[in-house]
Amino acid sequence: MIKEVFGYTEEERYECLKKKFIISSLMILSLLAMFLMKDVIDFGNSQLAWLVAILYFVDVFGLIFVWGWTATKKIFKITTILALISGKGIVGMFLFVFYLFVVYFASIFFGCIGIIMFIYLWVKRHHIIRKPSALLGGQRKNTRSVDNSYEERYSEEVSEYSDKENYSYEEEYSHEDGYFEEEDYSQERLLKIRRGYDALENKYGEVKAARIWERAENGDLDVQLSLANLLDESADHQAAYYWYKKAVEKESVEAYFKVSEYLSSGYEGIPQNRSVAMKLLKLAISRNYPPAIYQLGCMYEYGDTVAKDEAKAFKCYVEAAKLGYDPAKEEVGLWYFHGRHVTANEAVAVRLFAQCKDPKYGYYYLANCLAEGLGVAKDKNKAVLCLEKAIANNCSDISDAKRMLYKLYQEGFGSGDIESKKKKLKADLDKGDRLLSELANLPL
């Protein structure tokens, strides 16, 4: 409630309270001046009396407005006018008067809290209060602890693993390499950097990043997962792993799967533990999480961690496809197309490719079927459209897709400015060929 009224971060609270504090101080000084001058000024003068009454009214209701009305509006999402018109006649008047009382008491409550909070933030900002660790000249010891209760509920092995785990990224950076010598970073700032704060700040800016970060640290599961995904995409695996583990503590099925991937692969600084990875993967599967079911299918297909069994792999792919997972639809389509553990059926394969909602999956193979008339009527113009969408979404076979699209452009298929598209595509293909050639010529 306090955060909704004053802001989610210290910076937002300070800026919000500073304005309220200045306005309130002026109004309080005005009231104090009128009180001190009551024996000096002749209030028998009717005009002066009216002026003082107006000033008094403005000051009192101004204080109520600054602290009570804005706070009540943010909490209840309603204003005094809405309270008045929300009912008819007596009901509306009753709601109006009631709301005024709520605003009055809210102004007292939030006014007291706000003033105390502003003084504290001002003192803290101007370094009048120093932390005990700074006074002693030492560094605060890292007392971070991880709640492993979720692991204890599932298996002793998971719990034992977490107890032994030495989370190396906390000690990865040091002043010895000179990385942080140019700026005076606090221990808190360094810890935030190691947990991925910089990536968040670069994407959203300082103010929004601070708000998102505070919500993540306060246990907002959706924010923790979004932050972990952002760090995962930017290849900051250790920081992403930290936030995924936080999400696992809240029994997030997505986090089960992602932590399972990390422990299975064993990224730098994250000890590999396939046994624990398998347990977390099965937890995700038990809650019908399609990526986890698909991953189990891949494991069965290639004999990774489990005994190789293509029949079980196909069953997993089909189950994930039924749950709407596009990579699984593409995979099942390919199995039908090639007749692996199922009777070959190009028409079924085409339907599965076409059902993919993300053109990154299925559309390249659908284009092949359309171009050759396999399982569907031959239509090279539609094939061009599928290839363009697949390439725009970075399909896994993007190099082959570009070459196929260039060939179709040369044959005159497609729409729009084909010549311009063909030149741009040719430049991309030549650039890719040059890079491959340079890589091939590098000394081993």
C-alpha positions in Angstrom: 0.0 0.0 0.0 2.8 2.4 0.9 4.5 1.6 -2.4 1.4 2.3 -4.4 1.1 5.7 -2.9 4.7 6.9 -2.7 6.5 4.7 -5.3 8.2 1.4 -5.7 11.8 2.5 -5.4 13.7 4.8 -3.0 14.3 7.2 -5.9 10.6 7.4 -6.7 9.6 7.8 -3.1 12.1 10.5 -2.5 11.0 12.5 -5.6 7.3 12.1 -4.7 7.7 13.0 -1.0 10.0 15.9 -1.7 7.2 17.7 -3.6 4.6 16.9 -1.0 7.0 17.9 1.8 7.7 21.3 0.3 4.0 22.1 -0.4 3.1 20.9 3.1 5.8 23.0 4.8 4.6 26.1 3.1 1.0 25.5 4.2 2.0 24.6 7.7 4.1 27.8 7.9 1.1 29.8 6.7 -1.1 28.3 9.4 1.5 28.9 12.0 1.9 32.5 10.9 -1.9 33.1 11.2 -1.8 31.6 14.7 1.1 33.7 15.9 -0.5 36.9 14.4 -3.9 36.4 15.9 -3.1 38.8 18.8 -1.5 41.4 16.5 -4.0 41.7 13.6 -7.5 43.1 14.2 -9.8 40.3 13.0 -12.8 42.6 13.6 -12.1 43.9 10.1 -14.6 41.9 8.1 -12.5 41.9 4.9 -9.4 40.7 6.7 -11.4 38.1 8.5 -12.7 36.7 5.2 -9.2 36.7 3.8 -7.8 34.8 6.8 -10.7 32.3 6.6 -10.0 31.7 3.0 -6.3 31.2 3.6 -7.1 28.8 6.5 -9.5 26.9 4.3 -7.0 26.6 1.5 -4.2 25.5 3.8 -6.2 22.8 5.7 -7.9 21.4 2.6 -4.6 21.7 0.7 -2.9 19.4 3.3 -5.8 17.0 3.1 -5.6 17.0 -0.7 -1.8 16.5 -0.8 -1.7 13.6 1.6 -5.2 12.1 1.7 -6.9 12.6 -1.6 -4.1 11.4 -3.8 -3.4 8.4 -1.6 -7.0 7.4 -1.4 -7.4 7.7 -5.1 -4.5 5.4 -5.8 -5.7 2.8 -3.2 -9.4 2.8 -3.9 -9.2 4.0 -7.6 -12.0 6.4 -6.9 -12.4 10.2 -6.2 -14.8 12.3 -4.2 -16.7 13.2 -7.4 -17.1 9.6 -8.4 -18.3 8.8 -4.9 -20.9 11.6 -5.2 -22.2 10.4 -8.6 -22.0 6.7 -7.9 -25.4 6.8 -6.1 -28.6 8.6 -6.5 -29.8 11.4 -4.1 -29.2 10.4 -0.4 -26.9 7.4 -1.3 -24.6 9.7 -3.4 -24.4 12.3 -0.6 -23.7 9.6 2.0 -20.9 8.1 -0.1 -19.6 11.6 -0.7 -19.4 12.5 3.0 -18.1 9.0 3.9 -15.3 9.4 1.3 -14.4 12.8 2.7 -13.9 11.3 6.1 -11.8 8.5 4.6 -9.7 11.2 2.8 -9.3 13.2 6.1 -8.1 10.2 8.1 -5.9 9.0 5.2 -4.3 12.5 5.1 -3.3 12.2 8.8 -2.0 8.6 8.4 -0.1 9.1 5.2 1.1 12.6 6.2 2.8 11.3 9.3 4.3 8.3 7.5 5.3 10.4 4.5 7.1 13.1 6.5 9.0 10.5 8.6 9.9 8.6 5.4 11.1 11.7 3.6 13.3 12.8 6.5 14.8 9.3 6.6 15.5 9.3 2.9 16.9 12.8 2.9 19.3 11.9 5.8 20.3 8.7 4.0 20.8 10.4 0.7 23.1 13.1 2.3 25.1 10.4 4.1 24.4 11.7 7.6 23.7 8.1 8.7 26.5 5.7 8.0 26.3 1.9 8.0 27.9 0.2 11.0 30.1 -1.8 8.6 31.4 1.5 7.0 32.1 3.0 10.5 34.2 0.0 11.4 36.0 0.3 8.1 35.2 -3.3 7.1 33.1 -4.9 4.5 29.7 -6.4 5.2 29.9 -10.2 5.2 27.7 -11.9 2.6 25.0 -13.6 4.6 22.9 -14.6 1.6 20.9 -17.7 2.2 18.8 -19.8 -0.1 15.5 -21.4 0.9 15.9 -25.0 -0.2 12.5 -26.1 1.2 11.2 -26.9 -2.2 14.1 -29.3 -2.8 13.6 -31.1 0.5 10.0 -31.8 -0.4 11.0 -33.6 -3.6 14.1 -35.6 -2.8 17.1 -35.9 -0.5 19.4 -35.8 -3.4 18.3 -32.4 -4.6 18.7 -31.0 -1.0 22.1 -32.5 -0.6 23.2 -31.1 -4.0 22.1 -27.6 -3.0 23.9 -27.8 0.4 27.1 -28.7 -1.4 26.8 -26.3 -4.3 29.3 -23.4 -4.3 27.7 -20.7 -6.3 30.8 -19.4 -8.0 29.5 -16.2 -9.6 29.4 -14.4 -6.3 33.2 -14.5 -6.2 33.8 -14.4 -9.9 34.6 -10.7 -10.1 37.3 -9.1 -8.0 39.1 -5.8 -7.9 42.3 -7.6 -8.9 41.4 -7.6 -12.6 40.8 -3.8 -12.5 37.4 -4.1 -14.0 35.7 -1.9 -11.3 38.7 0.4 -10.5 37.4 3.4 -12.4 34.2 3.8 -10.3 33.5 3.5 -6.6 31.0 0.6 -6.6 29.4 -0.3 -3.3 29.1 -3.9 -2.3 25.3 -3.7 -2.9 25.9 -2.4 -6.5 28.5 -5.1 -7.2 26.1 -7.8 -6.1 23.3 -6.3 -8.3 25.7 -6.3 -11.3 26.6 -10.0 -10.7 22.9 -10.8 -10.7 22.2 -9.1 -14.0 21.2 -5.6 -13.1 23.2 -4.0 -15.9 21.3 -5.9 -18.6 18.0 -4.7 -17.1 19.2 -1.1 -16.8 20.4 -1.1 -20.4 17.0 -2.3 -21.7 14.6 -0.3 -19.6 16.6 2.7 -18.2 17.5 3.5 -14.6 14.1 4.3 -13.1 12.1 1.5 -14.6 14.9 -1.0 -14.0 15.1 -0.1 -10.4 11.3 -0.7 -10.0 11.5 -4.1 -11.8 14.5 -5.1 -9.7 12.8 -4.3 -6.4 9.8 -6.3 -7.5 12.0 -9.3 -8.4 13.9 -9.1 -5.0 10.5 -8.9 -3.2 9.5 -12.2 -4.7 7.3 -11.3 -7.7 7.4 -14.6 -9.6 6.5 -13.2 -13.0 9.1 -10.5 -12.8 11.8 -13.0 -11.6 11.0 -15.2 -14.6 11.1 -12.3 -17.1 14.4 -11.1 -15.7 15.8 -14.6 -15.8 14.7 -15.0 -19.5 16.2 -11.6 -20.4 19.6 -12.7 -18.8 19.3 -16.1 -20.5 18.9 -14.5 -23.9 21.8 -12.2 -23.3 24.0 -15.3 -22.3 24.5 -14.2 -18.7 23.9 -17.7 -17.6 25.0 -17.5 -14.0 22.8 -14.5 -13.3 19.9 -16.1 -15.1 20.4 -19.3 -13.1 20.2 -17.3 -9.8 16.8 -15.9 -10.7 15.5 -19.2 -12.1 16.4 -20.8 -8.8 14.5 -18.1 -7.0 11.5 -19.0 -9.1 11.9 -22.7 -8.4 11.4 -21.9 -4.7 7.9 -20.7 -5.7 7.3 -24.0 -7.6 7.3 -22.4 -11.1 7.1 -25.1 -13.7 9.0 -22.9 -16.2 11.8 -22.6 -13.6 11.9 -26.3 -13.0 12.6 -26.8 -16.7 15.2 -24.0 -17.1 17.1 -25.1 -14.0 17.0 -28.6 -15.3 18.6 -27.4 -18.5 21.3 -25.6 -16.7 22.2 -28.5 -14.5 22.1 -30.9 -17.4 24.4 -28.8 -19.6 26.8 -27.6 -16.9 27.5 -24.0 -17.9 30.6 -22.2 -16.7 30.3 -21.7 -12.9 27.2 -24.0 -12.7 28.2 -27.5 -11.6 26.6 -30.2 -13.8 24.3 -32.6 -12.0 22.2 -34.7 -14.4 20.4 -36.6 -11.6 18.9 -33.5 -10.1 18.3 -32.1 -13.6 16.2 -35.2 -14.4 14.2 -34.9 -11.2 13.3 -31.3 -12.0 12.5 -32.2 -15.6 10.1 -34.9 -14.4 8.4 -32.3 -12.1 7.8 -30.1 -15.1 6.5 -33.0 -17.1 4.1 -34.0 -14.3 2.5 -30.6 -14.8 2.2 -31.0 -18.5 4.8 -28.4 -19.5 5.3 -28.9 -23.3 9.0 -27.9 -23.5 9.8 -30.4 -20.8 7.9 -33.2 -22.6 9.6 -32.3 -25.8 13.0 -32.3 -24.1 12.4 -35.8 -22.8 11.6 -36.8 -26.3 15.0 -35.5 -27.5 16.7 -37.4 -24.7 15.0 -40.6 -25.7 15.8 -40.0 -29.4 19.5 -39.5 -28.8 20.1 -41.6 -25.7 21.0 -38.6 -23.6 20.9 -39.5 -19.8 18.2 -42.2 -20.6 18.4 -45.3 -22.7 17.8 -44.6 -26.4 14.2 -45.4 -27.4 12.8 -43.8 -30.6 9.3 -45.2 -29.9 9.2 -43.3 -26.6 10.7 -40.3 -28.2 7.9 -40.1 -30.8 5.3 -40.6 -28.1 6.8 -37.6 -26.2 6.9 -35.4 -29.4 3.2 -36.2 -30.1 2.1 -35.4 -26.6 4.0 -32.0 -26.7 2.5 -31.3 -30.2 -1.0 -32.0 -28.8 -0.4 -29.3 -26.2 0.4 -26.8 -28.9 4.2 -26.7 -28.8 5.5 -25.6 -32.2 8.9 -27.4 -32.1 7.1 -30.6 -31.4 4.7 -30.1 -34.3 7.6 -29.6 -36.6 9.3 -32.7 -35.3 6.2 -34.9 -35.5 5.7 -33.6 -39.0 9.2 -34.6 -40.0 8.7 -38.1 -38.6 5.5 -38.5 -40.6 7.2 -37.0 -43.7 10.1 -39.5 -43.5 8.0 -42.4 -42.1 10.0 -42.9 -38.9 8.2 -45.2 -36.5 5.0 -44.4 -38.3 3.6 -44.9 -41.8 4.8 -42.1 -44.1 2.1 -39.5 -44.7 3.1 -36.3 -46.4 -0.4 -34.8 -46.1 -0.3 -35.2 -42.3 3.2 -33.7 -42.3 2.0 -30.7 -44.2 -0.9 -30.1 -41.8 1.4 -30.2 -38.8 3.9 -27.8 -40.4 1.0 -25.4 -41.3 -0.3 -25.6 -37.7 2.8 -24.0 -36.3 1.9 -20.5 -34.9 5.5 -19.3 -34.9 6.9 -19.3 -38.5 10.3 -20.1 -37.0 9.1 -23.7 -36.9 7.5 -25.7 -39.7 7.3 -23.0 -42.4 10.7 -23.9 -44.1 9.5 -27.5 -44.5 6.0 -26.4 -45.5 7.7 -24.3 -48.2 9.6 -27.3 -49.5 6.3 -29.3 -49.7 4.6 -26.4 -51.5 7.5 -25.9 -54.0 7.5 -29.6 -54.9 3.8 -30.5 -54.5 4.4 -33.0 -51.7 1.3 -33.7 -49.7 -0.3 -30.5 -51.0 -1.0 -28.8 -54.3 2.1 -27.2 -55.8 2.3 -23.5 -55.3 5.7 -21.8 -55.5 4.3 -18.3 -54.7 3.0 -19.6 -51.4 6.3 -21.3 -50.9 8.0 -17.9 -51.2 5.7 -16.4 -48.6 6.5 -19.3 -46.2 10.2 -18.9 -46.8 10.1 -15.1 -46.2 8.3 -15.6 -42.9 10.7 -18.4 -41.8 13.7 -16.3 -42.6 12.3 -13.2 -40.9 11.8 -15.4 -37.7 15.3 -16.9 -37.8 14.4 -20.5 -38.6 17.0 -23.2 -37.7 17.6 -23.9 -41.4 18.0 -20.2 -42.3 20.9 -20.7 -44.7 19.2 -23.3 -46.8 16.0 -21.3 -46.6 17.7 -18.2 -48.0 19.3 -20.3 -50.9 15.9 -21.8 -51.7 14.2 -18.4 -51.6 16.9 -16.9 -53.9 16.3 -19.7 -56.4 12.6 -19.1 -56.4 13.2 -15.3 -56.9 15.4 -16.1 -59.9 12.5 -18.2 -61.3 10.3 -15.1 -61.0 8.1 -16.2 -58.1 7.0 -13.9 -55.3 5.4 -10.5 -55.0 6.5 -6.9 -54.7 9.9 -5.7 -55.9 11.5 -9.0 -56.5 14.7 -7.6 -58.0 15.4 -5.5 -54.9 14.7 -8.5 -52.7 16.9 -10.7 -54.8 19.9 -8.2 -54.6 19.6 -7.9 -50.8 19.3 -11.7 -50.4 22.3 -12.2 -52.7 24.4 -9.8 -50.6 23.4 -11.7 -47.4 24.4 -15.1 -49.0 27.7 -13.7 -50.3 28.5 -12.3 -46.8 27.7 -15.7 -45.2 29.9 -17.5 -47.7 32.8 -15.2 -47.1 32.5 -15.7 -43.3 32.4 -19.5 -43.8 35.5 -19.3 -46.0 37.4 -17.2 -43.5 36.5 -19.7 -40.7 37.6 -22.6 -42.8 41.0 -21.0 -43.5 41.7 -20.3 -39.8 44.6 -22.2 -38.4 43.7 -25.0 -36.0 
